[in-house]
Amino acid sequence: MTGNAPTIKRRRLGRTDLRISEIGLGVWAWGAKRVWGYGKGYGHDDLERTWRKAVEQGVNFIDTASVYGVGESERIVGEMLRQTDEEMIIATKYFPLHLFAGSIRKAARRSLDRLGLKEVDLYQVHWPSPMMSLRATMREMERLVREGMVRHIGVSNFNVKQLEAARSYLSREDVVSNQIHYSLIHRKPEMDGMIDHASREGVTVIAYSPIAQGILTGKYGPGNRPGGLRRVTPMFRKKSLRQVAPLLEVLGEVGADHDRTKAQTALAWLLKDPNVVVIPGAKRPRQLEENLGARDLKLAPGDLERLEAAYNTHVPGW
């Protein structure tokens, strides 16, 4: 990292000795042609410039998965890593589609090959699956740690009961993180008790979709809905966008008080919890710079009260 690079605060990953940037980089759109239009609206040069900017600005935590771009995201990250001298912390995920725990080992090897690594820092079970024994899954994950293929074990999209079951099947290791959908307007992890539980247990919450796929930027509304898969999801229905509009107005007012954007304010709202890190996506440097604008924004108690009142009035059950 260059000596004059702005500082991004590091947060401890679970109870490990790893310190990851509180604002990481989610690369689910990297290489995804069908879902995100890779190769049309943006390309490899955009991603390379975004990576360089992230490294320059002190981002050290990158999150990918085997299914992102059907492996292309991991391949691109691997290419970027080979051009990078700085130490980066890489997280990827195994998608549990198979019936046998041995498939985890094969998937891990394929991910490591694409990433060009001998060991990945954080290997996560992407979703809980009724198709596989959770006991067998976690014990195989633990074997990967013992064999030096994986440093730490994480899960994704697990509720409290599933998280505790996963932890109970580990003998020497522990689950260090749970990557979940969490934002100012997606508060299910709070309602289900995950946020408080994870904090008590020392399990880091990695928040994906922290700006709600763009809704919390203020870019979209009933008359300006996105195309592609997002258009058919419930949160991008006209009714949902009308419902969230008053909260976005307050979000903009709070942000303006601090000379920040809606997106930066929404990220700062998540980062008020020291047990949370965020992994907003970025396909271009300007998107990354926008996200990093949240790094030193501290919302006052009055700001939080205004946002909470707007949420409780307009968004519950959204």
C-alpha positions in Angstrom: 0.0 0.0 0.0 1.3 3.5 -0.8 2.3 5.6 2.2 -0.2 8.3 1.5 -3.2 6.0 1.0 -6.3 6.9 3.0 -6.9 4.7 6.0 -9.8 2.3 6.1 -10.4 0.9 9.5 -9.8 -2.8 10.0 -12.2 -5.0 11.9 -11.4 -8.4 13.4 -12.8 -11.4 11.5 -14.5 -13.4 14.2 -12.0 -14.2 16.9 -9.2 -14.8 14.5 -6.1 -12.7 14.0 -7.2 -11.4 10.6 -8.1 -7.8 10.3 -10.2 -6.9 7.3 -11.2 -3.6 5.9 -14.6 -2.5 7.2 -15.6 -1.7 3.7 -14.7 -4.6 1.4 -15.3 -5.3 -2.2 -18.0 -7.6 -3.4 -17.3 -9.0 -6.9 -20.5 -10.9 -7.7 -20.9 -8.9 -10.9 -17.4 -9.5 -12.1 -17.5 -11.8 -15.2 -21.3 -12.3 -14.9 -22.5 -11.9 -18.5 -26.1 -13.0 -18.3 -27.0 -11.4 -15.0 -25.0 -8.2 -15.0 -24.0 -7.7 -18.6 -20.2 -8.2 -18.3 -18.6 -7.5 -21.6 -21.4 -5.0 -22.7 -21.9 -2.3 -20.1 -18.5 -2.8 -18.5 -15.5 -4.9 -19.2 -12.2 -6.2 -17.9 -10.5 -2.8 -18.1 -13.1 -1.3 -15.8 -12.6 -4.1 -13.3 -8.8 -3.8 -13.4 -9.0 -0.1 -12.7 -11.5 -0.7 -9.9 -9.1 -3.3 -8.3 -6.2 -1.0 -8.5 -8.2 1.8 -6.9 -9.3 -0.5 -4.1 -5.8 -1.5 -3.3 -4.6 2.1 -3.4 -7.3 3.1 -1.0 -6.6 0.4 1.5 -9.3 -2.1 0.8 -7.9 -5.6 1.7 -11.1 -7.7 1.8 -12.5 -9.3 -1.4 -15.5 -11.5 -1.4 -16.3 -13.8 -4.3 -18.0 -17.2 -4.9 -17.7 -20.2 -7.2 -21.1 -19.4 -8.8 -20.4 -15.8 -9.6 -20.0 -15.6 -13.3 -19.9 -19.4 -13.3 -16.3 -19.2 -11.9 -15.3 -16.2 -13.9 -15.3 -13.9 -10.9 -12.8 -16.1 -9.1 -10.6 -16.3 -12.3 -10.6 -12.5 -12.6 -9.7 -12.1 -8.9 -6.9 -14.6 -9.4 -5.5 -12.6 -12.3 -5.7 -9.4 -10.2 -3.9 -11.1 -7.3 -1.0 -12.1 -9.5 -0.5 -8.4 -10.3 -0.7 -7.2 -6.6 2.1 -7.0 -4.1 -0.1 -6.0 -1.1 -1.6 -8.6 1.1 -5.2 -9.2 0.3 -7.7 -11.3 2.3 -9.8 -13.4 0.0 -13.2 -15.0 0.8 -15.0 -17.3 -1.5 -18.0 -19.7 -1.2 -19.0 -23.2 -1.9 -22.5 -23.6 -3.3 -24.1 -26.8 -1.8 -25.7 -28.5 -4.8 -24.5 -32.0 -4.2 -25.3 -34.9 -1.9 -21.8 -35.8 -0.7 -19.4 -33.9 1.5 -16.6 -34.9 -0.8 -18.0 -32.5 -3.4 -16.8 -29.6 -1.1 -13.2 -30.7 -1.5 -13.5 -30.8 -5.3 -15.2 -27.4 -5.3 -12.5 -25.9 -3.0 -9.8 -27.2 -5.3 -11.5 -25.7 -8.3 -11.8 -22.4 -6.5 -8.2 -22.4 -5.4 -7.1 -23.2 -9.0 -9.1 -20.3 -10.3 -7.8 -17.9 -7.6 -4.3 -19.1 -8.0 -4.0 -19.8 -4.3 -2.8 -22.7 -2.2 -5.0 -21.6 0.7 -8.0 -19.3 0.9 -8.5 -17.1 3.9 -12.2 -17.6 4.3 -14.3 -20.4 2.8 -18.0 -20.1 3.3 -21.0 -22.4 2.8 -23.1 -20.2 0.5 -26.5 -21.4 1.6 -27.9 -23.9 4.1 -29.0 -26.9 2.0 -31.6 -29.7 2.7 -29.7 -31.8 0.2 -26.6 -32.2 2.3 -25.9 -33.2 5.9 -24.8 -30.1 7.8 -22.8 -32.3 10.1 -20.9 -33.8 7.1 -20.5 -30.4 5.5 -18.9 -28.8 8.5 -16.6 -31.7 9.3 -15.4 -31.7 5.7 -14.8 -27.9 6.0 -12.8 -28.6 9.1 -10.7 -31.2 7.3 -9.9 -28.6 4.7 -8.5 -26.3 7.4 -6.4 -29.1 8.9 -5.0 -29.8 5.4 -4.0 -26.2 4.7 -6.5 -25.5 2.0 -8.6 -23.1 4.1 -7.7 -20.8 6.9 -11.1 -20.0 8.4 -14.7 -21.3 8.0 -17.7 -19.1 7.4 -21.3 -19.5 6.4 -23.8 -17.4 4.5 -27.5 -16.9 4.7 -27.8 -19.0 7.9 -30.3 -18.1 10.7 -29.4 -18.4 14.3 -30.5 -22.0 14.7 -28.6 -23.1 11.6 -25.5 -21.1 12.6 -25.4 -22.8 16.1 -25.9 -26.2 14.5 -23.0 -25.6 12.2 -20.8 -24.5 15.1 -21.7 -27.5 17.1 -20.4 -29.9 14.4 -16.9 -28.4 14.6 -14.4 -29.9 17.0 -11.4 -27.6 16.7 -12.4 -24.7 14.5 -15.3 -22.3 14.8 -17.5 -20.4 12.3 -16.0 -16.9 12.2 -18.6 -15.1 10.0 -22.1 -15.2 8.6 -22.6 -13.4 5.3 -26.2 -12.1 5.2 -28.5 -9.8 3.3 -28.6 -6.8 5.6 -29.3 -3.1 5.0 -31.2 -0.1 6.3 -34.3 -1.4 4.5 -33.7 -5.2 4.9 -33.8 -5.7 8.6 -34.8 -9.4 8.9 -31.4 -10.2 10.6 -32.3 -7.9 13.4 -35.9 -9.2 13.7 -34.6 -12.8 13.8 -32.0 -12.0 16.4 -29.0 -12.7 14.2 -27.3 -9.3 14.7 -27.3 -9.5 18.5 -26.5 -13.2 18.6 -23.5 -12.8 16.2 -22.2 -9.9 18.3 -22.4 -11.9 21.5 -20.8 -15.0 20.0 -17.9 -13.2 18.2 -19.2 -14.1 14.7 -18.6 -11.3 12.2 -21.6 -10.2 10.2 -20.6 -9.6 6.5 -23.5 -7.5 5.0 -24.1 -8.1 1.3 -26.5 -5.9 -0.7 -25.8 -3.1 1.8 -27.3 -0.5 -0.4 -30.1 -2.8 -1.5 -28.9 -3.3 -5.1 -29.0 0.4 -5.7 -32.3 1.4 -4.1 -30.5 3.2 -1.2 -28.6 5.4 -3.8 -31.9 7.1 -4.7 -31.3 6.2 -8.3 -34.5 4.1 -8.7 -38.2 4.9 -8.2 -41.6 3.9 -9.5 -40.9 5.7 -12.7 -37.3 4.5 -13.0 -37.0 0.8 -12.4 -33.9 -1.2 -13.4 -33.9 -3.8 -16.1 -32.8 -7.4 -16.0 -33.4 -9.7 -13.0 -33.7 -6.8 -10.5 -36.9 -5.6 -12.2 -38.8 -8.7 -11.3 -37.8 -8.9 -7.7 -40.3 -7.8 -5.1 -38.3 -4.9 -3.8 -38.2 -3.3 -7.2 -42.0 -3.4 -7.7 -43.6 0.0 -8.1 -45.5 -0.4 -4.8 -42.3 -1.2 -2.9 -40.4 1.7 -4.4 -43.3 4.1 -3.5 -43.3 2.8 0.0 -39.6 3.3 0.6 -39.5 6.8 -1.0 -40.1 8.7 2.3 -37.2 6.9 4.0 -35.0 7.8 1.0 -35.9 11.4 1.5 -34.9 11.3 5.1 -31.7 9.4 4.2 -30.9 12.2 1.7 -31.4 14.9 4.4 -29.2 13.1 6.9 -26.5 12.6 4.3 -26.7 16.3 3.2 -26.1 17.3 6.8 -22.8 15.5 6.6 -22.1 16.4 2.9 -22.5 12.8 2.0 -24.7 10.8 -0.4 -27.6 8.5 0.3 -25.5 5.4 -0.4 -22.6 6.6 1.9 -25.1 7.3 4.7 -26.7 3.9 4.3 -23.3 2.2 4.6 -22.4 4.3 7.6 -25.7 3.2 9.2 -24.5 -0.4 9.0 -21.0 0.4 10.1 -22.3 1.9 13.4 -22.2 -1.7 14.6 -18.5 -2.7 15.2 -19.3 -6.4 14.5 -20.5 -5.6 10.9 -18.4 -5.2 7.7 -19.9 -4.3 4.4 -19.1 -5.6 0.9 -20.8 -3.3 -1.6 -20.2 -4.2 -5.2 -18.3 -2.0 -7.7 -17.7 -2.5 -11.4 -16.0 0.9 -12.0 -13.7 3.1 -9.9 -16.3 5.8 -9.4 -18.6 3.3 -7.7 -15.8 2.2 -5.5 -15.0 5.8 -4.5 -18.6 6.4 -3.7 -18.7 3.4 -1.4 -15.5 4.4 0.3 -16.9 7.8 1.1 -18.7 6.1 4.1 -15.5 5.2 5.8 -15.2 8.1 8.2 -18.8 9.1 8.5 -20.1 8.9 12.1 -23.8 9.3 12.4 -25.0 11.2 15.5 -27.7 9.7 17.8 -30.2 12.2 16.3 -29.4 11.0 12.8 -30.0 7.4 13.8 -33.3 8.4 15.5 -34.5 10.2 12.3 -33.7 7.2 10.1 -35.3 4.7 12.5 -38.5 6.8 12.7 -38.7 7.0 8.9 -38.1 3.2 8.7 -40.7 2.4 11.4 -43.3 4.7 9.7 -42.9 3.5 6.1 -40.9 0.3 5.7 -41.7 -2.5 8.3 -42.5 -5.7 6.6 -41.2 -4.3 3.3 
